[in-house]
């Protein structure tokens, strides 16, 4: 099991497009992927779960990844967050 804490670095937070990218990574993983934000723990394979959290820029989120491809999944999520969901042009 991997606990991965990441900071939302893009300027708009986790809205539909970033949530979709998280779901693409999580949904293709064999591992279970959960996200914890502001005391709520949700399945990160569901775009509706991610959208209802209304995660703002600068927020810290925690992923709990457990399964056979957890390291690969964690690295993909880390890359996604570090690249600001491939949205901000800077």
ABEGO torsion letter per residue (X at the ends): XBBBBBBBABAAEBBAAAAAAAAAAAAABABBBBBBBGGBBBBAABAAAAAAAGBBBGBBBBBBBBEAAAAAAAAAAAAAAAAGGGABBX
